[in-house]
Amino acid sequence: MLFENMSLEDFSAVACNKVEGAWNLHHALINSPLDFFIALSSIAGIIGNRGQAAYSAANAFLDGFIEYRRSLGLSGTSIDLAAVSDV
């Protein structure tokens, strides 16, 4: 089978960590004068990644979320990392 269906639970298990984490940090720090707010995203949010729709969607959210912060006049940068093979 080339494509498999992903349940909402599976999608949420992957995507909610980045989405809720960014949103919670945004609200917790909304009244703090931050010099920077960095979101570590992934190139997968731009070009996709076969078999990783939820991961790609979560990273696309982070990129859009940073645009939202900047539209509010708040600091924000999204870094779209490529594959990291060694640290």
N, C-alpha and C positions, 0 to 999 in steps of 0.2 A: 504494500500500500504506500503510495507516494505521500499522501497527506492524511494526517490523523486529526480527529476532532479533539479540541481542548475544552475541558469543562470549565465553567465559570470559577469553580473552586481552585483548579490548577492555575488558571490565569491570575486570579487574585493572590494566590500564594506567592507568586513571583512579583507581580506588579505593585502590589500594595505596600511593600516595604519601602520602595523608593518614593512612591507617591505620598504616602502618609508621613514618611520621615521628613521629606522636604516641606510639606505643608505644616507639620507640627513645629519644625524649626523656624519657619517663616513667622508663625503666630507667636511663638515663645520669644522671638527676638525683634518683633515689629517695632517696639519702642526703644530699641538699643541702637545707638549710632554706630553702625558697623562700617569699617573701612572696606571690607570685602565679604562676600557670601559666595562660596564656590560649590558648584554641584559637579560631582564626578559622574559624567554621563558616558556614553559609548557611541562609537561610530555606527553601531547597530541601529541606533535611533534614527539615523539618516538613510542608511542603505539597506537596513534590514539584515536578518541573519536567519538562514533556513532552519526551521524547527524551533525558533526562539521568538515567536510573535509577542509573547508577554514581556520578555526582556526588552525587545525593540520598542514596544509601546511605552514601557516605563521610562526608557531613556529619551524617547521623543517627548514625553511629558516633561521631563526635567529641562530640556531645551526650551520648551514653550513656557514653562513656569518661570524660568529666568527672564524671559522676555516680559512676562507679566510683572515681575518685581521691578524691572527697569522702567516699565510704563508708569509705575507708582513713584518713581524717583528714588528707588532703593538700589543699593549695590547688588550686583549679581553677575556671575560669570559661569558659564557651563563649559566644561572641558570634555570633549568627546574623544575618549581614549580608544585607540585601536587595540587589537589583541595583545595581551601581556603574556609573554611566554616564560619570562624569568624575572625574578626580583632580586 
